[in-house]
């Protein structure tokens, strides 16, 4: 089944969109939900005693409950709305990391982390005197069991791990990482930004302490993110931002904070984004993750096969298909990725080029940047064919300049 019909931009523009890892396109169902919100119940939430505000608040809080069910959170108040995964991770770093780490404690990350799950921990480490350690990947672009067991030690207090690498598409063994961390008394933060569009997330099954994701990578609008945290941890944490709606009582010299989740939601929230995220979840559930996986497996397997035939390409993907998601990074040997992406754009093929906010990983791989094709449920084998054809034309264009 071809779902492109649901995405206006893919029908109105003659493009092959292969950058869903950066942001997904939006189905008409999500666009209509946002439109309907502004037309019928636009009001600020939690602030009005009049019916319009009450209706907006109900829609906002119903969305929170839907997200809780979506990831199998025990309590809706464990769902905190943020601007994006980056803000969620910063909240954890400041409200948990700064308060709970001390000199010589250890923070363990993977070398494939997005800067958003790396730079905040650098600051936490420098401020608290904690040490920052990394789990490195093997020749198959995976973190081995031995690396997990060797790096997560009795000194480890925090582990940050991307569920799926935004560069390599590697699906990390987060359950093993969480089990090892808990065995050593550490808490685990899972960045699910690149996994939740493609696979079912069950926070109780994972037993992660925190989990973050951005709505715009799973068909929702830009500017809405989610932080899930275990209730006990969230209750013990201090707020990251101060202001309206996160307070209980304010006196001239003292303030008491509202209970969860309001404690972490200062100021007017992105209500439109929450409504859009709710509609995106409805859309995903109407199709089902099994169907999404079936579509993506066919397209990504075909892409792996066809791109592997291009001898002028260098691919950065694990050979273990079962551990690989919907991202394929590649380079035309001897050609800068930006040049390649620009030529592909001339043929209507949209891929990302650059370091993908993962400079430490790039240095570890011995490269500066890559091109990246990232797929989603609206992509087809025909999109892969267009990518391959455009790459062949790009190679022919650059071949005469190569030594």
C-alpha positions in Angstrom: 0.0 0.0 0.0 1.3 3.4 -1.0 0.7 6.0 1.8 2.0 9.0 -0.2 -1.6 10.0 -1.0 -1.9 11.1 2.6 1.0 13.6 2.4 0.1 16.8 0.5 3.7 17.9 0.0 4.6 14.5 -1.7 1.7 15.0 -4.1 2.2 18.6 -4.8 6.0 18.5 -5.4 7.9 16.3 -7.7 10.5 15.1 -5.1 11.9 11.9 -3.7 12.0 12.7 0.0 14.7 10.7 1.8 15.4 12.8 4.9 12.8 11.5 7.4 15.6 11.1 9.9 15.7 14.9 10.0 12.0 15.4 10.0 9.1 13.5 8.6 6.5 14.9 6.3 3.0 15.4 7.8 -0.1 13.5 6.7 -3.3 15.5 6.0 -4.9 14.0 9.1 -2.3 15.8 11.3 -2.6 19.0 9.3 -6.4 18.9 9.6 -6.3 18.2 13.4 -4.2 21.4 13.9 -6.5 23.4 11.6 -9.5 22.1 13.5 -8.0 23.0 16.9 -7.4 26.6 15.8 -10.8 26.9 14.2 -12.8 25.4 17.1 -11.1 25.3 20.5 -8.1 27.7 20.5 -7.5 28.9 24.0 -4.8 28.7 26.7 -4.9 25.6 28.8 -5.1 25.3 32.6 -5.9 29.0 32.9 -9.6 29.6 32.1 -12.9 28.8 33.8 -14.7 29.3 30.6 -15.8 26.5 28.3 -13.4 27.1 25.5 -10.4 26.9 27.8 -11.8 23.8 29.4 -12.2 22.1 26.1 -8.6 23.0 25.1 -7.3 21.7 28.4 -9.3 18.5 28.0 -7.8 17.9 24.5 -4.3 18.7 25.8 -4.5 16.4 28.8 -6.3 13.6 26.7 -3.2 13.8 24.4 -1.0 13.3 27.4 -2.9 10.2 28.4 -2.8 8.9 24.8 1.0 9.3 24.7 1.2 7.4 28.1 -0.7 4.5 26.6 1.3 4.7 23.4 4.6 4.0 25.2 2.9 2.0 28.0 3.7 4.5 30.8 2.0 3.6 34.1 1.0 7.1 34.9 0.1 10.0 32.5 1.9 12.5 34.8 5.2 10.7 33.8 4.8 12.4 30.4 6.3 15.8 30.3 5.9 18.0 27.2 8.9 19.9 25.9 10.1 21.6 22.8 11.9 18.6 21.4 14.2 15.7 22.5 17.1 18.2 22.9 15.2 20.2 25.5 14.1 17.0 27.2 17.7 15.8 27.5 18.8 19.2 28.8 16.1 19.0 31.4 17.4 15.7 32.6 21.0 16.9 32.6 20.3 20.0 34.6 17.6 18.7 36.9 19.0 15.2 37.6 22.6 15.2 36.5 23.8 18.4 38.2 22.0 17.4 41.4 23.0 13.8 41.7 26.6 13.5 40.4 29.8 14.2 42.3 33.5 14.0 41.6 34.7 10.8 40.0 31.3 9.5 39.3 31.0 8.2 35.7 28.7 9.0 32.9 28.7 6.5 30.1 27.5 7.3 26.5 27.8 5.6 23.2 30.2 7.2 20.6 27.2 7.3 18.2 25.2 9.8 20.3 23.6 12.9 18.8 25.2 16.0 20.2 22.0 16.6 22.1 22.7 13.6 24.3 26.4 14.4 24.5 27.1 18.1 24.9 24.8 18.5 28.0 26.7 15.7 29.7 30.0 17.3 28.9 28.8 20.3 30.9 27.5 18.2 33.7 30.8 16.4 33.9 32.9 19.6 34.0 30.6 21.2 36.6 30.4 18.2 39.0 33.8 16.6 38.4 32.3 13.5 37.0 34.0 11.6 34.3 32.6 11.0 30.8 33.3 7.6 29.2 32.2 6.1 25.9 31.1 2.8 24.6 32.7 2.4 21.1 31.4 0.5 18.1 33.0 -2.5 16.4 33.8 -3.1 12.7 30.1 -3.9 12.2 29.0 -0.5 13.5 27.5 -2.1 16.7 28.2 -2.0 20.4 29.3 -5.4 21.5 28.2 -7.1 24.7 31.7 -7.0 26.0 31.9 -3.2 25.5 28.7 -2.8 27.4 29.9 -4.9 30.3 33.4 -3.3 30.4 32.3 0.3 30.3 29.3 0.2 32.7 30.9 -0.3 36.1 30.3 0.3 39.7 31.3 3.9 39.3 28.7 4.5 36.6 25.8 6.6 37.7 24.2 7.7 34.4 24.0 5.9 31.0 22.8 7.8 27.9 22.1 5.7 24.8 20.4 6.3 21.5 18.0 3.5 20.7 18.8 3.9 16.9 21.8 5.8 15.5 20.8 8.7 13.4 23.9 8.1 11.3 24.3 4.4 11.1 20.8 3.1 11.6 22.2 0.6 14.1 19.5 -0.6 16.6 21.3 -0.7 19.9 20.6 -3.4 22.5 19.1 -1.0 25.0 17.5 -3.7 27.1 21.0 -5.2 27.8 22.4 -1.8 28.4 19.6 -1.0 30.9 19.9 -4.3 32.6 23.7 -3.9 33.0 23.3 -0.3 34.2 20.7 -1.2 36.8 22.9 -4.0 38.0 25.5 -1.4 38.7 23.1 1.1 40.3 23.0 3.5 37.4 20.0 5.2 35.7 19.5 5.0 31.9 18.3 7.7 29.5 17.1 6.4 26.1 17.0 8.7 23.2 14.1 7.2 21.1 14.0 10.0 18.5 15.1 7.7 15.7 13.3 4.6 16.9 9.7 5.5 17.9 8.7 6.4 14.3 9.6 2.8 13.3 9.0 0.5 16.2 6.7 0.0 19.3 8.2 1.4 22.5 7.2 0.0 25.8 8.9 1.8 28.7 7.8 -0.8 31.2 9.3 -3.6 29.2 12.5 -1.6 28.6 12.6 -0.5 32.3 14.4 2.7 31.2 14.5 5.5 33.8 14.0 8.3 31.2 13.0 8.2 27.5 12.9 11.2 25.1 11.7 11.8 21.6 10.7 14.6 19.2 7.2 14.6 17.6 8.4 16.0 14.3 10.3 12.8 13.5 7.0 10.8 13.9 4.7 12.8 11.6 3.8 15.4 14.2 4.5 19.2 14.0 7.8 20.8 14.8 8.4 22.1 18.3 6.8 19.4 20.4 8.8 16.8 22.3 8.2 14.3 25.1 10.1 13.4 28.2 9.1 10.2 30.0 10.5 9.7 33.4 9.8 7.3 36.3 7.6 9.1 38.8 9.9 8.7 41.8 12.8 10.3 39.9 10.7 13.1 38.5 9.2 13.9 41.9 12.7 14.2 43.4 14.0 16.5 40.6 13.9 20.3 40.7 12.3 22.2 37.8 14.5 23.2 34.9 12.4 26.3 33.9 10.5 28.6 36.2 7.4 30.6 35.6 3.7 30.4 35.0 1.8 27.1 35.4 4.6 25.2 37.1 3.9 26.9 40.5 1.7 26.0 43.4 2.0 29.1 45.6 4.3 32.1 45.1 5.2 34.4 48.0 7.6 37.3 48.0 10.6 35.2 49.0 9.5 31.6 48.5 7.7 29.5 45.9 6.3 26.0 46.0 6.0 24.0 42.9 3.0 22.3 41.3 2.8 18.5 41.2 3.7 16.4 38.1 3.6 17.0 35.2 3.0 20.8 35.6 6.2 21.2 37.6 8.3 20.8 34.4 5.9 22.7 32.0 6.6 26.4 32.7 4.8 28.9 30.5 2.3 28.5 27.7 3.0 25.2 26.0 2.9 24.2 22.3 -0.8 23.2 22.5 -1.0 23.0 18.7 2.0 20.6 18.7 0.4 18.4 21.4 -2.8 18.2 19.3 -0.8 17.4 16.2 1.2 14.7 18.1 -2.0 13.2 19.3 -3.2 13.0 15.6 0.1 11.6 14.5 -0.3 8.8 17.1 -3.8 8.1 15.8 -2.4 7.9 12.2 0.5 5.5 13.2 -1.9 3.3 15.2 -4.4 3.2 12.3 -1.7 1.6 10.2 0.1 -0.3 12.9 3.8 -0.8 13.6 3.7 -4.3 12.0 2.6 -2.8 8.7 5.1 0.1 9.0 7.9 -2.4 9.6 6.8 -4.5 6.7 6.8 -1.5 4.3 10.2 -0.3 5.6 11.8 -3.7 5.6 11.0 -4.1 1.9 12.2 -0.7 1.0 15.3 -0.6 3.1 16.4 -4.1 2.2 16.0 -3.2 -1.5 18.0 0.0 -0.9 20.8 -2.0 0.9 20.9 -4.4 -2.0 20.9 -1.8 -4.8 23.3 0.6 -3.2 25.7 -2.3 -2.5 26.0 -2.8 -6.2 27.4 0.7 -6.7 31.1 0.0 -6.4 31.9 3.8 -6.2 30.0 4.0 -2.9 31.2 3.5 0.6 28.4 2.4 2.9 28.2 2.8 6.7 25.7 0.2 7.7 25.8 -3.0 9.8 25.8 -6.2 7.9 23.3 -7.5 10.5 20.0 -6.6 8.9 18.0 -7.4 12.0 20.0 -4.7 13.9 19.5 -2.1 11.2 16.7 0.5 11.0 15.7 3.0 8.2 18.9 5.0 7.9 21.7 4.4 5.3 24.7 6.6 5.3 27.1 6.6 2.3 29.7 8.5 0.4 30.8 8.5 -3.2 34.5 7.8 -2.8 36.6 10.9 -3.3 33.7 13.3 -3.5 32.5 15.6 -0.7 29.0 14.7 0.5 27.7 18.3 0.2 28.6 18.1 -3.5 26.8 14.8 -3.9 23.7 16.0 -2.1 23.6 19.1 -4.3 23.7 17.1 -7.5 21.1 14.7 -6.2 18.8 17.7 -5.5 19.0 18.6 -9.2 17.3 15.3 -9.8 14.7 15.9 -7.1 16.2 13.5 -4.6 16.4 14.9 -1.1 19.1 13.5 1.2 21.0 14.9 4.1 24.7 15.7 4.0 27.0 16.6 6.8 28.1 15.3 10.2 24.4 14.7 11.3 25.1 16.3 14.8 27.5 13.4 15.5 31.0 14.8 15.1 32.7 12.4 17.7 31.3 9.4 15.7 32.6 10.9 12.4 36.0 11.3 13.9 35.9 7.8 15.2 35.1 6.6 11.7 37.9 8.7 10.3 35.6 10.8 8.1 34.2 14.4 8.1 30.7 13.7 6.9 28.4 11.5 4.9 25.3 11.6 2.8 22.3 10.0 4.5 19.1 8.5 3.1 16.5 8.0 5.7 13.2 6.2 4.9 9.7 6.1 6.3 6.4 4.5 5.6 5.7 6.8 2.5 8.8 5.7 0.7 8.8 3.0 -2.1 11.2 1.0 -4.1 10.7 3.5 -6.9 12.2 6.1 -4.5 15.2 3.8 -4.2 15.5 3.5 -7.9 15.5 7.3 -8.3 18.2 7.6 -5.7 20.4 5.0 -7.4 19.9 6.6 -10.8 20.8 10.0 -9.4 23.9 8.6 -7.7 25.0 7.1 -11.0 24.6 10.4 -12.8 26.5 12.2 -10.0 29.3 9.7 -10.2 29.6 10.2 -13.9 29.8 13.9 -13.4 32.6 13.7 -10.8 34.5 10.8 -12.2 36.5 12.8 -14.7 37.9 14.9 -11.8 39.0 12.0 -9.7 42.6 10.9 -9.6 
